[in-house]
Each structure stands twice: as C-alpha cells, then as structure tokens.
Amino acid sequence: AVLYYCLAGAAPFDGKLQEVLHKHCTASVPDIRELRPVICEATSQIISTCMQKERGKRFKDPEELRSALADVLVK
C-alpha cells in the first residue's frame, strides 16, 4: 500500500476508516495503472503481489521482493 501511494499519489482504497479497513480485507487489489497509466505492467504486478490477501500469494521474503524490484529497475 505504501508503494502504491508513493507511485500513485493516492491511497489504494478510500472512504471512512471502517470502509478502508473493510476494503483492505475484502476488495480486489486496485490496478495502479488506472491512476498512473505510465507505470509498467511489471511494477503493477509487484504492487499487486505485495497487496495480496493470502500470505502464500505475496512475496515469500524481502529478498524476493528486492529481486523483483531490481529486475524492473534494470529494464
């Protein structure tokens, strides 16, 4: 959510506190490219992976995330 905010300039979910918390738990991950079309698919996928609800669908550790970010930066 922090990376999403840094790149989009807006939070991934909006509304009152209870609404935002509910969306974080239940809503699908918003595609950052709807707000920032210049963001590449790979970066969008990293954000989506980080924000997955199920632990097994997220990066397994910081090294895996670092590697994915490095790959995008190199391209």
Distance bins in CASP14 RR format, pairs under 12 A and 6 or more apart:
PFRMAT RR
TARGET T0000
AUTHOR 0000-0000-0000
RMODE 2
METHOD distances of the structure
MODEL  1
1 7 0 0 0 0 0 1 0 0 0 0 0
1 8 0 0 0 0 0 1 0 0 0 0 0
1 9 0 0 0 0 0 1 0 0 0 0 0
1 10 0 0 0 0 0 1 0 0 0 0 0
1 11 1 0 0 1 0 0 0 0 0 0 0
1 12 1 0 1 0 0 0 0 0 0 0 0
1 13 0 0 0 0 1 0 0 0 0 0 0
1 20 0 0 0 0 1 0 0 0 0 0 0
1 21 0 0 0 0 0 1 0 0 0 0 0
1 23 0 0 0 0 0 1 0 0 0 0 0
1 24 1 0 0 1 0 0 0 0 0 0 0
1 29 0 0 0 0 1 0 0 0 0 0 0
1 30 0 0 0 0 0 1 0 0 0 0 0
1 32 0 0 0 0 0 1 0 0 0 0 0
1 47 0 0 0 0 1 0 0 0 0 0 0
1 48 0 0 0 0 0 1 0 0 0 0 0
1 50 0 0 0 0 1 0 0 0 0 0 0
1 51 1 0 0 1 0 0 0 0 0 0 0
1 52 0 0 0 0 0 1 0 0 0 0 0
2 8 0 0 0 0 0 1 0 0 0 0 0
2 9 0 0 0 0 0 1 0 0 0 0 0
2 11 0 0 0 0 1 0 0 0 0 0 0
2 12 0 0 0 0 1 0 0 0 0 0 0
2 47 0 0 0 0 1 0 0 0 0 0 0
2 50 0 0 0 0 1 0 0 0 0 0 0
2 51 0 0 0 0 0 1 0 0 0 0 0
3 9 0 0 0 0 0 1 0 0 0 0 0
3 11 0 0 0 0 0 1 0 0 0 0 0
3 12 0 0 0 0 1 0 0 0 0 0 0
3 29 0 0 0 0 0 1 0 0 0 0 0
3 32 0 0 0 0 1 0 0 0 0 0 0
3 36 0 0 0 0 0 1 0 0 0 0 0
3 39 0 0 0 0 0 1 0 0 0 0 0
3 43 0 0 0 0 1 0 0 0 0 0 0
3 44 0 0 0 0 0 1 0 0 0 0 0
3 45 0 0 0 0 0 1 0 0 0 0 0
3 46 1 0 0 1 0 0 0 0 0 0 0
3 47 1 0 1 0 0 0 0 0 0 0 0
3 48 0 0 0 0 0 1 0 0 0 0 0
3 49 0 0 0 0 0 1 0 0 0 0 0
3 50 1 0 0 1 0 0 0 0 0 0 0
3 51 0 0 0 0 1 0 0 0 0 0 0
3 59 0 0 0 0 0 1 0 0 0 0 0
3 65 0 0 0 0 1 0 0 0 0 0 0
3 68 0 0 0 0 0 1 0 0 0 0 0
3 69 0 0 0 0 1 0 0 0 0 0 0
3 72 0 0 0 0 0 1 0 0 0 0 0
4 10 0 0 0 0 1 0 0 0 0 0 0
4 11 1 0 0 1 0 0 0 0 0 0 0
4 12 1 0 1 0 0 0 0 0 0 0 0
4 13 0 0 0 0 1 0 0 0 0 0 0
4 24 0 0 0 0 0 1 0 0 0 0 0
4 29 0 0 0 0 1 0 0 0 0 0 0
4 30 1 0 0 1 0 0 0 0 0 0 0
4 31 0 0 0 0 0 1 0 0 0 0 0
4 32 1 0 1 0 0 0 0 0 0 0 0
4 33 0 0 0 0 0 1 0 0 0 0 0
4 34 0 0 0 0 0 1 0 0 0 0 0
4 35 0 0 0 0 1 0 0 0 0 0 0
4 36 0 0 0 0 1 0 0 0 0 0 0
4 39 0 0 0 0 1 0 0 0 0 0 0
4 43 0 0 0 0 0 1 0 0 0 0 0
4 44 0 0 0 0 1 0 0 0 0 0 0
4 46 0 0 0 0 0 1 0 0 0 0 0
4 47 1 0 1 0 0 0 0 0 0 0 0
4 48 0 0 0 0 1 0 0 0 0 0 0
4 49 0 0 0 0 0 1 0 0 0 0 0
4 50 0 0 0 0 1 0 0 0 0 0 0
4 51 1 0 0 1 0 0 0 0 0 0 0
5 11 1 0 1 0 0 0 0 0 0 0 0
5 12 1 0 0 1 0 0 0 0 0 0 0
5 13 0 0 0 0 0 1 0 0 0 0 0
5 14 0 0 0 0 0 1 0 0 0 0 0
5 30 0 0 0 0 0 1 0 0 0 0 0
5 32 0 0 0 0 1 0 0 0 0 0 0
5 35 0 0 0 0 0 1 0 0 0 0 0
5 36 0 0 0 0 0 1 0 0 0 0 0
5 47 0 0 0 0 0 1 0 0 0 0 0
5 50 0 0 0 0 0 1 0 0 0 0 0
5 51 0 0 0 0 0 1 0 0 0 0 0
6 12 0 0 0 0 0 1 0 0 0 0 0
6 32 0 0 0 0 0 1 0 0 0 0 0
6 36 0 0 0 0 0 1 0 0 0 0 0
6 39 0 0 0 0 0 1 0 0 0 0 0
6 43 0 0 0 0 0 1 0 0 0 0 0
6 47 0 0 0 0 0 1 0 0 0 0 0
7 32 1 0 0 1 0 0 0 0 0 0 0
7 33 0 0 0 0 0 1 0 0 0 0 0
7 35 0 0 0 0 1 0 0 0 0 0 0
7 36 1 0 0 1 0 0 0 0 0 0 0
7 37 0 0 0 0 0 1 0 0 0 0 0
7 38 0 0 0 0 1 0 0 0 0 0 0
7 39 1 0 0 1 0 0 0 0 0 0 0
7 40 0 0 0 0 0 1 0 0 0 0 0
7 43 1 0 0 1 0 0 0 0 0 0 0
7 44 0 0 0 0 1 0 0 0 0 0 0
7 46 0 0 0 0 0 1 0 0 0 0 0
7 47 1 0 0 1 0 0 0 0 0 0 0
7 50 0 0 0 0 0 1 0 0 0 0 0
7 69 0 0 0 0 0 1 0 0 0 0 0
7 72 0 0 0 0 0 1 0 0 0 0 0
8 14 0 0 0 0 0 1 0 0 0 0 0
8 30 0 0 0 0 1 0 0 0 0 0 0
8 31 0 0 0 0 0 1 0 0 0 0 0
8 32 1 0 1 0 0 0 0 0 0 0 0
8 33 0 0 0 0 1 0 0 0 0 0 0
8 34 0 0 0 0 1 0 0 0 0 0 0
8 35 1 0 1 0 0 0 0 0 0 0 0
8 36 1 0 1 0 0 0 0 0 0 0 0
8 37 0 0 0 0 0 1 0 0 0 0 0
8 38 0 0 0 0 0 1 0 0 0 0 0
8 39 0 0 0 0 1 0 0 0 0 0 0
8 43 0 0 0 0 0 1 0 0 0 0 0
8 44 0 0 0 0 0 1 0 0 0 0 0
8 47 0 0 0 0 1 0 0 0 0 0 0
9 32 0 0 0 0 1 0 0 0 0 0 0
9 35 1 0 0 1 0 0 0 0 0 0 0
9 36 0 0 0 0 1 0 0 0 0 0 0
9 39 0 0 0 0 0 1 0 0 0 0 0
10 30 0 0 0 0 1 0 0 0 0 0 0
10 32 0 0 0 0 1 0 0 0 0 0 0
10 34 0 0 0 0 0 1 0 0 0 0 0
10 35 1 0 0 1 0 0 0 0 0 0 0
10 36 0 0 0 0 1 0 0 0 0 0 0
11 17 0 0 0 0 0 1 0 0 0 0 0
11 19 0 0 0 0 0 1 0 0 0 0 0
11 20 1 0 0 1 0 0 0 0 0 0 0
11 23 0 0 0 0 1 0 0 0 0 0 0
11 24 0 0 0 0 0 1 0 0 0 0 0
11 30 0 0 0 0 1 0 0 0 0 0 0
11 32 0 0 0 0 0 1 0 0 0 0 0
11 35 0 0 0 0 0 1 0 0 0 0 0
11 51 0 0 0 0 0 1 0 0 0 0 0
12 20 0 0 0 0 1 0 0 0 0 0 0
12 23 0 0 0 0 1 0 0 0 0 0 0
12 24 0 0 0 0 1 0 0 0 0 0 0
12 27 0 0 0 0 1 0 0 0 0 0 0
12 28 0 0 0 0 0 1 0 0 0 0 0
12 29 1 0 0 1 0 0 0 0 0 0 0
12 30 1 0 1 0 0 0 0 0 0 0 0
12 31 0 0 0 0 1 0 0 0 0 0 0
12 32 1 0 0 1 0 0 0 0 0 0 0
12 34 0 0 0 0 0 1 0 0 0 0 0
12 35 0 0 0 0 1 0 0 0 0 0 0
12 44 0 0 0 0 0 1 0 0 0 0 0
12 47 0 0 0 0 1 0 0 0 0 0 0
12 48 0 0 0 0 0 1 0 0 0 0 0
12 50 0 0 0 0 0 1 0 0 0 0 0
12 51 1 0 0 1 0 0 0 0 0 0 0
13 19 1 0 0 1 0 0 0 0 0 0 0
13 20 1 0 1 0 0 0 0 0 0 0 0
13 21 0 0 0 0 1 0 0 0 0 0 0
13 22 0 0 0 0 1 0 0 0 0 0 0
13 23 1 1 0 0 0 0 0 0 0 0 0
13 24 1 0 0 1 0 0 0 0 0 0 0
13 25 0 0 0 0 0 1 0 0 0 0 0
13 26 0 0 0 0 0 1 0 0 0 0 0
13 27 1 0 0 1 0 0 0 0 0 0 0
13 28 0 0 0 0 0 1 0 0 0 0 0
13 29 0 0 0 0 1 0 0 0 0 0 0
13 30 1 0 0 1 0 0 0 0 0 0 0
13 51 0 0 0 0 0 1 0 0 0 0 0
14 20 1 0 0 1 0 0 0 0 0 0 0
14 23 0 0 0 0 1 0 0 0 0 0 0
14 24 0 0 0 0 0 1 0 0 0 0 0
14 27 0 0 0 0 0 1 0 0 0 0 0
14 30 0 0 0 0 1 0 0 0 0 0 0
14 35 0 0 0 0 0 1 0 0 0 0 0
15 21 0 0 0 0 1 0 0 0 0 0 0
15 22 0 0 0 0 1 0 0 0 0 0 0
15 23 0 0 0 0 1 0 0 0 0 0 0
15 24 0 0 0 0 0 1 0 0 0 0 0
15 27 0 0 0 0 0 1 0 0 0 0 0
16 22 0 0 0 0 1 0 0 0 0 0 0
16 23 0 0 0 0 0 1 0 0 0 0 0
17 23 0 0 0 0 0 1 0 0 0 0 0
17 24 0 0 0 0 0 1 0 0 0 0 0
18 24 0 0 0 0 0 1 0 0 0 0 0
18 25 0 0 0 0 0 1 0 0 0 0 0
19 25 0 0 0 0 0 1 0 0 0 0 0
19 26 0 0 0 0 0 1 0 0 0 0 0
19 27 0 0 0 0 1 0 0 0 0 0 0
20 26 0 0 0 0 0 1 0 0 0 0 0
20 27 0 0 0 0 1 0 0 0 0 0 0
21 27 0 0 0 0 0 1 0 0 0 0 0
23 29 0 0 0 0 0 1 0 0 0 0 0
23 30 0 0 0 0 1 0 0 0 0 0 0
23 51 0 0 0 0 0 1 0 0 0 0 0
23 53 0 0 0 0 0 1 0 0 0 0 0
24 30 0 0 0 0 0 1 0 0 0 0 0
24 51 0 0 0 0 1 0 0 0 0 0 0
24 52 0 0 0 0 0 1 0 0 0 0 0
24 53 0 0 0 0 1 0 0 0 0 0 0
25 51 0 0 0 0 0 1 0 0 0 0 0
25 53 1 0 0 1 0 0 0 0 0 0 0
25 54 0 0 0 0 0 1 0 0 0 0 0
26 53 0 0 0 0 1 0 0 0 0 0 0
27 51 0 0 0 0 0 1 0 0 0 0 0
27 53 0 0 0 0 1 0 0 0 0 0 0
28 48 0 0 0 0 1 0 0 0 0 0 0
28 51 0 0 0 0 1 0 0 0 0 0 0
28 52 0 0 0 0 0 1 0 0 0 0 0
28 53 0 0 0 0 1 0 0 0 0 0 0
29 44 0 0 0 0 1 0 0 0 0 0 0
29 45 0 0 0 0 0 1 0 0 0 0 0
29 46 0 0 0 0 0 1 0 0 0 0 0
29 47 1 0 0 1 0 0 0 0 0 0 0
29 48 1 0 1 0 0 0 0 0 0 0 0
29 49 0 0 0 0 1 0 0 0 0 0 0
29 50 0 0 0 0 1 0 0 0 0 0 0
29 51 1 0 1 0 0 0 0 0 0 0 0
29 52 1 0 0 1 0 0 0 0 0 0 0
29 53 0 0 0 0 1 0 0 0 0 0 0
29 54 0 0 0 0 0 1 0 0 0 0 0
29 57 0 0 0 0 0 1 0 0 0 0 0
29 58 0 0 0 0 0 1 0 0 0 0 0
30 36 0 0 0 0 0 1 0 0 0 0 0
30 44 0 0 0 0 0 1 0 0 0 0 0
30 47 0 0 0 0 1 0 0 0 0 0 0
30 48 0 0 0 0 1 0 0 0 0 0 0
30 51 0 0 0 0 1 0 0 0 0 0 0
31 37 0 0 0 0 1 0 0 0 0 0 0
31 39 0 0 0 0 1 0 0 0 0 0 0
31 41 0 0 0 0 1 0 0 0 0 0 0
31 43 0 0 0 0 0 1 0 0 0 0 0
31 44 1 0 0 1 0 0 0 0 0 0 0
31 45 0 0 0 0 1 0 0 0 0 0 0
31 47 0 0 0 0 1 0 0 0 0 0 0
31 48 1 0 0 1 0 0 0 0 0 0 0
31 51 0 0 0 0 0 1 0 0 0 0 0
32 38 0 0 0 0 0 1 0 0 0 0 0
32 39 1 0 1 0 0 0 0 0 0 0 0
32 40 0 0 0 0 0 1 0 0 0 0 0
32 41 0 0 0 0 0 1 0 0 0 0 0
32 42 0 0 0 0 0 1 0 0 0 0 0
32 43 1 0 0 1 0 0 0 0 0 0 0
32 44 1 0 1 0 0 0 0 0 0 0 0
32 45 0 0 0 0 0 1 0 0 0 0 0
32 46 0 0 0 0 1 0 0 0 0 0 0
32 47 1 0 1 0 0 0 0 0 0 0 0
32 48 0 0 0 0 1 0 0 0 0 0 0
32 50 0 0 0 0 0 1 0 0 0 0 0
32 51 0 0 0 0 1 0 0 0 0 0 0
33 39 1 0 1 0 0 0 0 0 0 0 0
33 40 0 0 0 0 1 0 0 0 0 0 0
33 41 1 0 0 1 0 0 0 0 0 0 0
33 42 0 0 0 0 0 1 0 0 0 0 0
33 43 0 0 0 0 1 0 0 0 0 0 0
33 44 1 0 1 0 0 0 0 0 0 0 0
33 45 0 0 0 0 0 1 0 0 0 0 0
33 47 0 0 0 0 1 0 0 0 0 0 0
33 48 0 0 0 0 0 1 0 0 0 0 0
34 44 0 0 0 0 1 0 0 0 0 0 0
35 44 0 0 0 0 0 1 0 0 0 0 0
35 47 0 0 0 0 0 1 0 0 0 0 0
36 43 0 0 0 0 1 0 0 0 0 0 0
36 44 0 0 0 0 1 0 0 0 0 0 0
36 47 0 0 0 0 0 1 0 0 0 0 0
37 43 0 0 0 0 0 1 0 0 0 0 0
37 44 0 0 0 0 0 1 0 0 0 0 0
38 44 0 0 0 0 0 1 0 0 0 0 0
39 45 0 0 0 0 0 1 0 0 0 0 0
39 46 0 0 0 0 0 1 0 0 0 0 0
39 47 0 0 0 0 1 0 0 0 0 0 0
39 48 0 0 0 0 0 1 0 0 0 0 0
39 72 0 0 0 0 0 1 0 0 0 0 0
40 46 0 0 0 0 1 0 0 0 0 0 0
40 47 0 0 0 0 0 1 0 0 0 0 0
40 71 0 0 0 0 0 1 0 0 0 0 0
40 72 1 0 0 1 0 0 0 0 0 0 0
40 73 0 0 0 0 0 1 0 0 0 0 0
40 75 1 0 0 1 0 0 0 0 0 0 0
41 47 0 0 0 0 0 1 0 0 0 0 0
41 48 0 0 0 0 0 1 0 0 0 0 0
41 72 0 0 0 0 1 0 0 0 0 0 0
41 75 0 0 0 0 0 1 0 0 0 0 0
42 48 0 0 0 0 0 1 0 0 0 0 0
42 49 0 0 0 0 0 1 0 0 0 0 0
42 68 1 0 0 1 0 0 0 0 0 0 0
42 69 0 0 0 0 1 0 0 0 0 0 0
42 70 0 0 0 0 0 1 0 0 0 0 0
42 71 1 0 0 1 0 0 0 0 0 0 0
42 72 1 0 1 0 0 0 0 0 0 0 0
42 73 0 0 0 0 1 0 0 0 0 0 0
42 74 0 0 0 0 0 1 0 0 0 0 0
42 75 1 0 0 1 0 0 0 0 0 0 0
43 49 0 0 0 0 0 1 0 0 0 0 0
43 50 0 0 0 0 0 1 0 0 0 0 0
43 68 0 0 0 0 1 0 0 0 0 0 0
43 69 0 0 0 0 1 0 0 0 0 0 0
43 71 0 0 0 0 0 1 0 0 0 0 0
43 72 1 0 1 0 0 0 0 0 0 0 0
43 73 0 0 0 0 1 0 0 0 0 0 0
43 75 0 0 0 0 1 0 0 0 0 0 0
44 50 0 0 0 0 0 1 0 0 0 0 0
44 51 0 0 0 0 0 1 0 0 0 0 0
44 68 0 0 0 0 0 1 0 0 0 0 0
44 72 0 0 0 0 1 0 0 0 0 0 0
45 51 0 0 0 0 0 1 0 0 0 0 0
45 52 0 0 0 0 0 1 0 0 0 0 0
45 57 0 0 0 0 0 1 0 0 0 0 0
45 59 0 0 0 0 0 1 0 0 0 0 0
45 65 0 0 0 0 0 1 0 0 0 0 0
45 68 0 0 0 0 1 0 0 0 0 0 0
45 69 0 0 0 0 0 1 0 0 0 0 0
45 71 0 0 0 0 0 1 0 0 0 0 0
45 72 0 0 0 0 1 0 0 0 0 0 0
46 52 0 0 0 0 0 1 0 0 0 0 0
46 58 0 0 0 0 0 1 0 0 0 0 0
46 59 0 0 0 0 1 0 0 0 0 0 0
46 64 0 0 0 0 0 1 0 0 0 0 0
46 65 1 0 0 1 0 0 0 0 0 0 0
46 66 0 0 0 0 0 1 0 0 0 0 0
46 67 0 0 0 0 0 1 0 0 0 0 0
46 68 1 0 1 0 0 0 0 0 0 0 0
46 69 1 0 0 1 0 0 0 0 0 0 0
46 70 0 0 0 0 0 1 0 0 0 0 0
46 71 0 0 0 0 1 0 0 0 0 0 0
46 72 1 0 0 1 0 0 0 0 0 0 0
46 73 0 0 0 0 0 1 0 0 0 0 0
47 58 0 0 0 0 0 1 0 0 0 0 0
47 59 0 0 0 0 0 1 0 0 0 0 0
47 65 0 0 0 0 0 1 0 0 0 0 0
47 68 0 0 0 0 0 1 0 0 0 0 0
47 69 0 0 0 0 0 1 0 0 0 0 0
47 72 0 0 0 0 0 1 0 0 0 0 0
48 57 0 0 0 0 1 0 0 0 0 0 0
48 58 0 0 0 0 1 0 0 0 0 0 0
48 59 0 0 0 0 0 1 0 0 0 0 0
48 68 0 0 0 0 0 1 0 0 0 0 0
49 55 0 0 0 0 0 1 0 0 0 0 0
49 56 0 0 0 0 0 1 0 0 0 0 0
49 57 1 0 0 1 0 0 0 0 0 0 0
49 58 1 0 0 1 0 0 0 0 0 0 0
49 59 1 0 0 1 0 0 0 0 0 0 0
49 60 0 0 0 0 0 1 0 0 0 0 0
49 64 0 0 0 0 1 0 0 0 0 0 0
49 65 0 0 0 0 1 0 0 0 0 0 0
49 68 1 0 0 1 0 0 0 0 0 0 0
49 69 0 0 0 0 0 1 0 0 0 0 0
49 72 0 0 0 0 0 1 0 0 0 0 0
50 57 0 0 0 0 1 0 0 0 0 0 0
50 58 1 0 0 1 0 0 0 0 0 0 0
50 59 1 0 0 1 0 0 0 0 0 0 0
50 60 0 0 0 0 0 1 0 0 0 0 0
50 62 0 0 0 0 0 1 0 0 0 0 0
50 64 0 0 0 0 0 1 0 0 0 0 0
50 65 1 0 0 1 0 0 0 0 0 0 0
50 68 0 0 0 0 1 0 0 0 0 0 0
50 69 0 0 0 0 0 1 0 0 0 0 0
51 57 0 0 0 0 1 0 0 0 0 0 0
51 58 1 0 0 1 0 0 0 0 0 0 0
51 59 0 0 0 0 0 1 0 0 0 0 0
52 58 1 0 1 0 0 0 0 0 0 0 0
52 59 0 0 0 0 1 0 0 0 0 0 0
52 60 0 0 0 0 0 1 0 0 0 0 0
55 61 0 0 0 0 0 1 0 0 0 0 0
56 64 0 0 0 0 0 1 0 0 0 0 0
58 64 0 0 0 0 1 0 0 0 0 0 0
58 65 0 0 0 0 1 0 0 0 0 0 0
58 68 0 0 0 0 0 1 0 0 0 0 0
59 65 1 0 1 0 0 0 0 0 0 0 0
59 66 0 0 0 0 1 0 0 0 0 0 0
59 67 0 0 0 0 1 0 0 0 0 0 0
59 68 1 0 0 1 0 0 0 0 0 0 0
59 69 0 0 0 0 1 0 0 0 0 0 0
60 66 0 0 0 0 0 1 0 0 0 0 0
60 67 0 0 0 0 0 1 0 0 0 0 0
60 68 0 0 0 0 0 1 0 0 0 0 0
61 67 0 0 0 0 1 0 0 0 0 0 0
61 68 0 0 0 0 0 1 0 0 0 0 0
62 68 0 0 0 0 0 1 0 0 0 0 0
62 69 0 0 0 0 0 1 0 0 0 0 0
63 69 0 0 0 0 0 1 0 0 0 0 0
63 70 0 0 0 0 0 1 0 0 0 0 0
64 70 0 0 0 0 0 1 0 0 0 0 0
64 71 0 0 0 0 0 1 0 0 0 0 0
65 71 0 0 0 0 0 1 0 0 0 0 0
65 72 0 0 0 0 0 1 0 0 0 0 0
66 72 0 0 0 0 0 1 0 0 0 0 0
66 73 0 0 0 0 0 1 0 0 0 0 0
67 73 0 0 0 0 0 1 0 0 0 0 0
67 74 0 0 0 0 0 1 0 0 0 0 0
68 74 0 0 0 0 0 1 0 0 0 0 0
68 75 0 0 0 0 0 1 0 0 0 0 0
69 75 0 0 0 0 0 1 0 0 0 0 0
END
